[in-house]
């Protein structure tokens, strides 16, 4: 069993509980883009968890599309949040604005930034894992 797999399982689990903590405990309502990111994050816990449980090496092909799509949505969310994309292009026309500032630690760490970093680390670990698997198969 790969160390990358265990790390990805732990990271996806922490990110999932983190998102639930922000919405259910701290009562920060998620915007539309936050929901889209959750749609691609939550299944990763199960994909990685089943792979850890069964020692299945086929998880990479299932996890990678979820992680990359979540990364792209998180990157778009950050560009919108920091004003690089006009708010008129946001899918958040009703409810919570995708650029509303709910949490800023140290003046720059935001919920969209935490999401993007989490997805980027998951993608990075998957890439290293895939490269290691190809190297081992040769």
Secondary structure, 3 states (H helix, E strand, C coil): CCHHHHHHHHHHHHHHHHHHHHHHHCCCCCCHHHHHHHHHHHHHHHHHHHHHHHCCCCHHHHHHHHHHHHHHHHHHHHHHHCCCCCHHHCCCCCCCCCCCCCCCECCCECHHHHHHHHHHHHHHHHHHHHHHHHHHHC
